[in-house]
C-alpha cells in the first residue's frame, strides 16, 4: 500500500508542478490537492526512516499551492488595445476599397 501511495504522490506532485508553471490558473489545484492527500497518507504509512521523501513531496505540493494561489490573486489579466494594429486594419480596408473601385472603373 505504501508503494502505491508513493507512486501516486510522486506522479501527482510532478503533474502539479507542470500545471503550476503552465497558465492553467485554478485547474492546478486538483492535482495539488491530490498530491497533498497522498503525501499525507504516505507520511502516515511510513516508519521513521522512510519519512524524508513524503515530507519533501508534501513541501513541494504546498509550495505549488501557495504559488498558484498567489498567481491567481495577484496577477490580473488585462486586454490592452493595440492602436497601431487598429490603424493598420482601417488603412487596409480603405486601400482595399480603392483597389476595388479602380478594378470596377477599368471594366
Chimera marker file (.cmm) of the C-alpha trace (Angstrom):
<marker_set name="trace">
<marker id="1" x="0.000" y="0.000" z="0.000" r="1" g="1" b="0" radius="0.5"/>
<marker id="2" x="2.904" y="2.321" z="0.772" r="1" g="1" b="0" radius="0.5"/>
<marker id="3" x="4.372" y="1.800" z="-2.708" r="1" g="1" b="0" radius="0.5"/>
<marker id="4" x="1.068" y="2.738" z="-4.323" r="1" g="1" b="0" radius="0.5"/>
<marker id="5" x="0.859" y="5.923" z="-2.250" r="1" g="1" b="0" radius="0.5"/>
<marker id="6" x="4.491" y="6.700" z="-3.098" r="1" g="1" b="0" radius="0.5"/>
<marker id="7" x="3.942" y="6.333" z="-6.839" r="1" g="1" b="0" radius="0.5"/>
<marker id="8" x="0.713" y="8.332" z="-6.799" r="1" g="1" b="0" radius="0.5"/>
<marker id="9" x="2.220" y="11.092" z="-4.659" r="1" g="1" b="0" radius="0.5"/>
<marker id="10" x="5.285" y="11.378" z="-6.917" r="1" g="1" b="0" radius="0.5"/>
<marker id="11" x="3.280" y="11.414" z="-10.149" r="1" g="1" b="0" radius="0.5"/>
<marker id="12" x="0.732" y="13.892" z="-8.854" r="1" g="1" b="0" radius="0.5"/>
<marker id="13" x="3.455" y="16.166" z="-7.466" r="1" g="1" b="0" radius="0.5"/>
<marker id="14" x="5.200" y="16.261" z="-10.844" r="1" g="1" b="0" radius="0.5"/>
<marker id="15" x="1.861" y="16.890" z="-12.561" r="1" g="1" b="0" radius="0.5"/>
<marker id="16" x="1.118" y="19.648" z="-10.040" r="1" g="1" b="0" radius="0.5"/>
<marker id="17" x="4.483" y="21.256" z="-10.788" r="1" g="1" b="0" radius="0.5"/>
<marker id="18" x="3.736" y="21.218" z="-14.504" r="1" g="1" b="0" radius="0.5"/>
<marker id="19" x="0.291" y="22.753" z="-14.090" r="1" g="1" b="0" radius="0.5"/>
<marker id="20" x="1.707" y="25.343" z="-11.699" r="1" g="1" b="0" radius="0.5"/>
<marker id="21" x="4.219" y="26.556" z="-14.259" r="1" g="1" b="0" radius="0.5"/>
<marker id="22" x="1.772" y="26.482" z="-17.158" r="1" g="1" b="0" radius="0.5"/>
<marker id="23" x="-1.042" y="29.065" z="-17.267" r="1" g="1" b="0" radius="0.5"/>
<marker id="24" x="-3.892" y="26.855" z="-16.051" r="1" g="1" b="0" radius="0.5"/>
<marker id="25" x="-4.816" y="29.055" z="-13.065" r="1" g="1" b="0" radius="0.5"/>
<marker id="26" x="-7.026" y="27.203" z="-10.586" r="1" g="1" b="0" radius="0.5"/>
<marker id="27" x="-7.086" y="23.946" z="-12.551" r="1" g="1" b="0" radius="0.5"/>
<marker id="28" x="-3.721" y="23.181" z="-10.927" r="1" g="1" b="0" radius="0.5"/>
<marker id="29" x="-5.400" y="22.865" z="-7.519" r="1" g="1" b="0" radius="0.5"/>
<marker id="30" x="-6.834" y="19.442" z="-8.419" r="1" g="1" b="0" radius="0.5"/>
<marker id="31" x="-3.501" y="17.590" z="-8.707" r="1" g="1" b="0" radius="0.5"/>
<marker id="32" x="-2.048" y="19.707" z="-5.900" r="1" g="1" b="0" radius="0.5"/>
<marker id="33" x="-4.823" y="18.649" z="-3.522" r="1" g="1" b="0" radius="0.5"/>
<marker id="34" x="-4.477" y="15.013" z="-4.507" r="1" g="1" b="0" radius="0.5"/>
<marker id="35" x="-0.691" y="15.185" z="-4.142" r="1" g="1" b="0" radius="0.5"/>
<marker id="36" x="-1.065" y="16.655" z="-0.652" r="1" g="1" b="0" radius="0.5"/>
<marker id="37" x="-3.579" y="13.956" z="0.307" r="1" g="1" b="0" radius="0.5"/>
<marker id="38" x="-1.413" y="11.096" z="-0.946" r="1" g="1" b="0" radius="0.5"/>
<marker id="39" x="1.688" y="12.637" z="0.625" r="1" g="1" b="0" radius="0.5"/>
<marker id="40" x="-0.086" y="12.765" z="3.976" r="1" g="1" b="0" radius="0.5"/>
<marker id="41" x="-1.239" y="9.161" z="3.594" r="1" g="1" b="0" radius="0.5"/>
<marker id="42" x="2.313" y="8.173" z="2.641" r="1" g="1" b="0" radius="0.5"/>
<marker id="43" x="3.661" y="10.022" z="5.664" r="1" g="1" b="0" radius="0.5"/>
<marker id="44" x="1.232" y="8.137" z="7.904" r="1" g="1" b="0" radius="0.5"/>
<marker id="45" x="2.143" y="4.724" z="6.397" r="1" g="1" b="0" radius="0.5"/>
<marker id="46" x="5.918" y="5.323" z="6.600" r="1" g="1" b="0" radius="0.5"/>
<marker id="47" x="8.133" y="4.477" z="9.536" r="1" g="1" b="0" radius="0.5"/>
<marker id="48" x="10.699" y="6.906" z="10.973" r="1" g="1" b="0" radius="0.5"/>
<marker id="49" x="13.461" y="6.113" z="8.462" r="1" g="1" b="0" radius="0.5"/>
<marker id="50" x="11.133" y="6.489" z="5.464" r="1" g="1" b="0" radius="0.5"/>
<marker id="51" x="9.609" y="9.893" z="6.230" r="1" g="1" b="0" radius="0.5"/>
<marker id="52" x="12.081" y="12.071" z="4.302" r="1" g="1" b="0" radius="0.5"/>
<marker id="53" x="10.562" y="11.659" z="0.814" r="1" g="1" b="0" radius="0.5"/>
<marker id="54" x="6.931" y="12.172" z="1.944" r="1" g="1" b="0" radius="0.5"/>
<marker id="55" x="7.964" y="15.392" z="3.687" r="1" g="1" b="0" radius="0.5"/>
<marker id="56" x="9.709" y="16.619" z="0.535" r="1" g="1" b="0" radius="0.5"/>
<marker id="57" x="6.685" y="15.783" z="-1.625" r="1" g="1" b="0" radius="0.5"/>
<marker id="58" x="4.359" y="17.469" z="0.843" r="1" g="1" b="0" radius="0.5"/>
<marker id="59" x="6.534" y="20.583" z="0.936" r="1" g="1" b="0" radius="0.5"/>
<marker id="60" x="6.659" y="20.792" z="-2.869" r="1" g="1" b="0" radius="0.5"/>
<marker id="61" x="2.885" y="20.388" z="-3.094" r="1" g="1" b="0" radius="0.5"/>
<marker id="62" x="2.232" y="23.089" z="-0.505" r="1" g="1" b="0" radius="0.5"/>
<marker id="63" x="4.649" y="25.465" z="-2.254" r="1" g="1" b="0" radius="0.5"/>
<marker id="64" x="2.875" y="24.802" z="-5.545" r="1" g="1" b="0" radius="0.5"/>
<marker id="65" x="-0.470" y="25.627" z="-3.963" r="1" g="1" b="0" radius="0.5"/>
<marker id="66" x="0.898" y="28.862" z="-2.484" r="1" g="1" b="0" radius="0.5"/>
<marker id="67" x="2.387" y="29.806" z="-5.852" r="1" g="1" b="0" radius="0.5"/>
<marker id="68" x="-0.870" y="29.107" z="-7.739" r="1" g="1" b="0" radius="0.5"/>
<marker id="69" x="-2.916" y="30.975" z="-5.154" r="1" g="1" b="0" radius="0.5"/>
<marker id="70" x="-0.565" y="33.959" z="-5.315" r="1" g="1" b="0" radius="0.5"/>
<marker id="71" x="-0.557" y="33.894" z="-9.097" r="1" g="1" b="0" radius="0.5"/>
<marker id="72" x="-4.345" y="33.774" z="-9.151" r="1" g="1" b="0" radius="0.5"/>
<marker id="73" x="-4.872" y="36.587" z="-6.656" r="1" g="1" b="0" radius="0.5"/>
<marker id="74" x="-2.029" y="38.940" z="-7.538" r="1" g="1" b="0" radius="0.5"/>
<marker id="75" x="-1.737" y="38.808" z="-11.319" r="1" g="1" b="0" radius="0.5"/>
<marker id="76" x="-4.553" y="40.498" z="-13.176" r="1" g="1" b="0" radius="0.5"/>
<marker id="77" x="-5.208" y="39.576" z="-16.794" r="1" g="1" b="0" radius="0.5"/>
<marker id="78" x="-5.778" y="42.672" z="-18.869" r="1" g="1" b="0" radius="0.5"/>
<marker id="79" x="-6.513" y="43.020" z="-22.542" r="1" g="1" b="0" radius="0.5"/>
<marker id="80" x="-4.800" y="46.067" z="-23.996" r="1" g="1" b="0" radius="0.5"/>
<marker id="81" x="-5.976" y="47.786" z="-27.139" r="1" g="1" b="0" radius="0.5"/>
<marker id="82" x="-3.421" y="47.671" z="-29.930" r="1" g="1" b="0" radius="0.5"/>
<marker id="83" x="-3.985" y="51.061" z="-31.553" r="1" g="1" b="0" radius="0.5"/>
<marker id="84" x="-1.333" y="50.566" z="-34.207" r="1" g="1" b="0" radius="0.5"/>
<marker id="85" x="-2.981" y="47.360" z="-35.376" r="1" g="1" b="0" radius="0.5"/>
<marker id="86" x="-6.387" y="49.046" z="-35.457" r="1" g="1" b="0" radius="0.5"/>
<marker id="87" x="-4.973" y="51.883" z="-37.611" r="1" g="1" b="0" radius="0.5"/>
<marker id="88" x="-3.366" y="49.393" z="-39.991" r="1" g="1" b="0" radius="0.5"/>
<marker id="89" x="-6.645" y="47.486" z="-40.222" r="1" g="1" b="0" radius="0.5"/>
<marker id="90" x="-8.556" y="50.633" z="-41.137" r="1" g="1" b="0" radius="0.5"/>
<marker id="91" x="-5.890" y="51.633" z="-43.672" r="1" g="1" b="0" radius="0.5"/>
<marker id="92" x="-6.031" y="48.177" z="-45.227" r="1" g="1" b="0" radius="0.5"/>
<marker id="93" x="-9.811" y="48.432" z="-45.615" r="1" g="1" b="0" radius="0.5"/>
<marker id="94" x="-9.504" y="51.845" z="-47.254" r="1" g="1" b="0" radius="0.5"/>
<marker id="95" x="-6.836" y="50.574" z="-49.629" r="1" g="1" b="0" radius="0.5"/>
<marker id="96" x="-8.948" y="47.526" z="-50.484" r="1" g="1" b="0" radius="0.5"/>
<marker id="97" x="-11.928" y="49.773" z="-51.295" r="1" g="1" b="0" radius="0.5"/>
<marker id="98" x="-9.763" y="51.945" z="-53.523" r="1" g="1" b="0" radius="0.5"/>
<marker id="99" x="-8.436" y="48.884" z="-55.364" r="1" g="1" b="0" radius="0.5"/>
<marker id="100" x="-11.971" y="47.585" z="-55.886" r="1" g="1" b="0" radius="0.5"/>
<marker id="101" x="-13.107" y="50.956" z="-57.224" r="1" g="1" b="0" radius="0.5"/>
<marker id="102" x="-10.148" y="51.010" z="-59.619" r="1" g="1" b="0" radius="0.5"/>
<marker id="103" x="-10.927" y="47.491" z="-60.806" r="1" g="1" b="0" radius="0.5"/>
<marker id="104" x="-14.601" y="48.398" z="-61.323" r="1" g="1" b="0" radius="0.5"/>
<marker id="105" x="-13.549" y="51.529" z="-63.198" r="1" g="1" b="0" radius="0.5"/>
<marker id="106" x="-11.400" y="49.503" z="-65.592" r="1" g="1" b="0" radius="0.5"/>
<marker id="107" x="-14.229" y="47.171" z="-66.559" r="1" g="1" b="0" radius="0.5"/>
<link id1="1" id2="2" r="1" g="1" b="0" radius="0.2"/>
<link id1="2" id2="3" r="1" g="1" b="0" radius="0.2"/>
<link id1="3" id2="4" r="1" g="1" b="0" radius="0.2"/>
<link id1="4" id2="5" r="1" g="1" b="0" radius="0.2"/>
<link id1="5" id2="6" r="1" g="1" b="0" radius="0.2"/>
<link id1="6" id2="7" r="1" g="1" b="0" radius="0.2"/>
<link id1="7" id2="8" r="1" g="1" b="0" radius="0.2"/>
<link id1="8" id2="9" r="1" g="1" b="0" radius="0.2"/>
<link id1="9" id2="10" r="1" g="1" b="0" radius="0.2"/>
<link id1="10" id2="11" r="1" g="1" b="0" radius="0.2"/>
<link id1="11" id2="12" r="1" g="1" b="0" radius="0.2"/>
<link id1="12" id2="13" r="1" g="1" b="0" radius="0.2"/>
<link id1="13" id2="14" r="1" g="1" b="0" radius="0.2"/>
<link id1="14" id2="15" r="1" g="1" b="0" radius="0.2"/>
<link id1="15" id2="16" r="1" g="1" b="0" radius="0.2"/>
<link id1="16" id2="17" r="1" g="1" b="0" radius="0.2"/>
<link id1="17" id2="18" r="1" g="1" b="0" radius="0.2"/>
<link id1="18" id2="19" r="1" g="1" b="0" radius="0.2"/>
<link id1="19" id2="20" r="1" g="1" b="0" radius="0.2"/>
<link id1="20" id2="21" r="1" g="1" b="0" radius="0.2"/>
<link id1="21" id2="22" r="1" g="1" b="0" radius="0.2"/>
<link id1="22" id2="23" r="1" g="1" b="0" radius="0.2"/>
<link id1="23" id2="24" r="1" g="1" b="0" radius="0.2"/>
<link id1="24" id2="25" r="1" g="1" b="0" radius="0.2"/>
<link id1="25" id2="26" r="1" g="1" b="0" radius="0.2"/>
<link id1="26" id2="27" r="1" g="1" b="0" radius="0.2"/>
<link id1="27" id2="28" r="1" g="1" b="0" radius="0.2"/>
<link id1="28" id2="29" r="1" g="1" b="0" radius="0.2"/>
<link id1="29" id2="30" r="1" g="1" b="0" radius="0.2"/>
<link id1="30" id2="31" r="1" g="1" b="0" radius="0.2"/>
<link id1="31" id2="32" r="1" g="1" b="0" radius="0.2"/>
<link id1="32" id2="33" r="1" g="1" b="0" radius="0.2"/>
<link id1="33" id2="34" r="1" g="1" b="0" radius="0.2"/>
<link id1="34" id2="35" r="1" g="1" b="0" radius="0.2"/>
<link id1="35" id2="36" r="1" g="1" b="0" radius="0.2"/>
<link id1="36" id2="37" r="1" g="1" b="0" radius="0.2"/>
<link id1="37" id2="38" r="1" g="1" b="0" radius="0.2"/>
<link id1="38" id2="39" r="1" g="1" b="0" radius="0.2"/>
<link id1="39" id2="40" r="1" g="1" b="0" radius="0.2"/>
<link id1="40" id2="41" r="1" g="1" b="0" radius="0.2"/>
<link id1="41" id2="42" r="1" g="1" b="0" radius="0.2"/>
<link id1="42" id2="43" r="1" g="1" b="0" radius="0.2"/>
<link id1="43" id2="44" r="1" g="1" b="0" radius="0.2"/>
<link id1="44" id2="45" r="1" g="1" b="0" radius="0.2"/>
<link id1="45" id2="46" r="1" g="1" b="0" radius="0.2"/>
<link id1="46" id2="47" r="1" g="1" b="0" radius="0.2"/>
<link id1="47" id2="48" r="1" g="1" b="0" radius="0.2"/>
<link id1="48" id2="49" r="1" g="1" b="0" radius="0.2"/>
<link id1="49" id2="50" r="1" g="1" b="0" radius="0.2"/>
<link id1="50" id2="51" r="1" g="1" b="0" radius="0.2"/>
<link id1="51" id2="52" r="1" g="1" b="0" radius="0.2"/>
<link id1="52" id2="53" r="1" g="1" b="0" radius="0.2"/>
<link id1="53" id2="54" r="1" g="1" b="0" radius="0.2"/>
<link id1="54" id2="55" r="1" g="1" b="0" radius="0.2"/>
<link id1="55" id2="56" r="1" g="1" b="0" radius="0.2"/>
<link id1="56" id2="57" r="1" g="1" b="0" radius="0.2"/>
<link id1="57" id2="58" r="1" g="1" b="0" radius="0.2"/>
<link id1="58" id2="59" r="1" g="1" b="0" radius="0.2"/>
<link id1="59" id2="60" r="1" g="1" b="0" radius="0.2"/>
<link id1="60" id2="61" r="1" g="1" b="0" radius="0.2"/>
<link id1="61" id2="62" r="1" g="1" b="0" radius="0.2"/>
<link id1="62" id2="63" r="1" g="1" b="0" radius="0.2"/>
<link id1="63" id2="64" r="1" g="1" b="0" radius="0.2"/>
<link id1="64" id2="65" r="1" g="1" b="0" radius="0.2"/>
<link id1="65" id2="66" r="1" g="1" b="0" radius="0.2"/>
<link id1="66" id2="67" r="1" g="1" b="0" radius="0.2"/>
<link id1="67" id2="68" r="1" g="1" b="0" radius="0.2"/>
<link id1="68" id2="69" r="1" g="1" b="0" radius="0.2"/>
<link id1="69" id2="70" r="1" g="1" b="0" radius="0.2"/>
<link id1="70" id2="71" r="1" g="1" b="0" radius="0.2"/>
<link id1="71" id2="72" r="1" g="1" b="0" radius="0.2"/>
<link id1="72" id2="73" r="1" g="1" b="0" radius="0.2"/>
<link id1="73" id2="74" r="1" g="1" b="0" radius="0.2"/>
<link id1="74" id2="75" r="1" g="1" b="0" radius="0.2"/>
<link id1="75" id2="76" r="1" g="1" b="0" radius="0.2"/>
<link id1="76" id2="77" r="1" g="1" b="0" radius="0.2"/>
<link id1="77" id2="78" r="1" g="1" b="0" radius="0.2"/>
<link id1="78" id2="79" r="1" g="1" b="0" radius="0.2"/>
<link id1="79" id2="80" r="1" g="1" b="0" radius="0.2"/>
<link id1="80" id2="81" r="1" g="1" b="0" radius="0.2"/>
<link id1="81" id2="82" r="1" g="1" b="0" radius="0.2"/>
<link id1="82" id2="83" r="1" g="1" b="0" radius="0.2"/>
<link id1="83" id2="84" r="1" g="1" b="0" radius="0.2"/>
<link id1="84" id2="85" r="1" g="1" b="0" radius="0.2"/>
<link id1="85" id2="86" r="1" g="1" b="0" radius="0.2"/>
<link id1="86" id2="87" r="1" g="1" b="0" radius="0.2"/>
<link id1="87" id2="88" r="1" g="1" b="0" radius="0.2"/>
<link id1="88" id2="89" r="1" g="1" b="0" radius="0.2"/>
<link id1="89" id2="90" r="1" g="1" b="0" radius="0.2"/>
<link id1="90" id2="91" r="1" g="1" b="0" radius="0.2"/>
<link id1="91" id2="92" r="1" g="1" b="0" radius="0.2"/>
<link id1="92" id2="93" r="1" g="1" b="0" radius="0.2"/>
<link id1="93" id2="94" r="1" g="1" b="0" radius="0.2"/>
<link id1="94" id2="95" r="1" g="1" b="0" radius="0.2"/>
<link id1="95" id2="96" r="1" g="1" b="0" radius="0.2"/>
<link id1="96" id2="97" r="1" g="1" b="0" radius="0.2"/>
<link id1="97" id2="98" r="1" g="1" b="0" radius="0.2"/>
<link id1="98" id2="99" r="1" g="1" b="0" radius="0.2"/>
<link id1="99" id2="100" r="1" g="1" b="0" radius="0.2"/>
<link id1="100" id2="101" r="1" g="1" b="0" radius="0.2"/>
<link id1="101" id2="102" r="1" g="1" b="0" radius="0.2"/>
<link id1="102" id2="103" r="1" g="1" b="0" radius="0.2"/>
<link id1="103" id2="104" r="1" g="1" b="0" radius="0.2"/>
<link id1="104" id2="105" r="1" g="1" b="0" radius="0.2"/>
<link id1="105" id2="106" r="1" g="1" b="0" radius="0.2"/>
<link id1="106" id2="107" r="1" g="1" b="0" radius="0.2"/>
</marker_set>
